[in-house]
């Protein structure tokens, strides 16, 4: 199989490239040259945000079995790439987002749930949800439903993460001391290890799947307690989790998801959107998810291998809670000592 990876030097793209190389695929990576491409690939350089930025790709004679694209900004960039490649690639796999669904989603919502309005394949960068749906529309316009896969992901964790969610929790527990742990500890989480996502994307290409798929772990795969307990264990056990009620956290003005990465309060629209999706279609199509312990341990090992500091995407805000805010909430009586069930 021949893969063209648009990107391929960071996080999801890099995991896809490494998974393809393990399969023995021929891999071409089109990227801006800001980071070194994985060894064993053929590189084409260009910036799809600039005029003429696809020139290297347009001039290259290559043809591919599958294109994988993770773009999340202006949909017109997906439009231009997809139109250029529609006669040179058999299938286009686009890593989209569960954000494309309209708000107030029912529990266990599936791929036929209503989508957001206002998206266009021709748009400049607007809002994340509309941009991702615009990317989907661009792929469908160029490749049609039969030759496209729309992987609607949510929370992605694992090695190479450049958003700062799991790396922040690992750094915080490694620092030790009392840790504000957002409850309840049995709060269910849905996420996907980046390597499991990469394997499924390539599997979808091999099987010539098509259409939209919610790609995440099954409901109940893990909990907030299991995630943070594992962070404490793999970083040496110096941290003491202090489980804190959601009401206390919100009253303190702490922002879910950003200041306390991964966590959103139970019963909120955001929790239902991120952690209450139906994923039976993807599971039936071969999606499998490794245990949370493996994801956390491997991410910690990766962080140690690169010196302890995770990379950070410049277009995303930094995650994490100010230590002074954390200490203030805990000093005011927030939190109870962790007791492993």
Buried (B, 14 or more C-beta within 10 A) or exposed (E): BBBBBBBBBBBBBBBBBBBBBEBEBBBBBBBBEEBEBBEEBEBBBBBBEEEEBBEBBEEBEBEBBBBBBBBBBBBBBBBBBBBBBBEBBBBBBBBBBBBBBEEEBEEBBBBEBEBBEEBBBEBEBBBBBBBBBBBBBBBBBBBEEEBBBBBBBBBBBBBBBBBBBBBBBBBBBBEBBBBBBBBBBEBBBBBBBBBBBBBBBBBBBBEEBBBBBBBBBBBEBBBBBBBBBBBBBBBEEEBBBBBBBBEBBBEBEBEBBBBBBBBBBBEBEEBBBBBBBBBBBBBEBEBEBBEBBBBBBBBBEBBEEEEEEBBBBEEEEEBBBEEEBBBEBBEEEBBBEBEEE
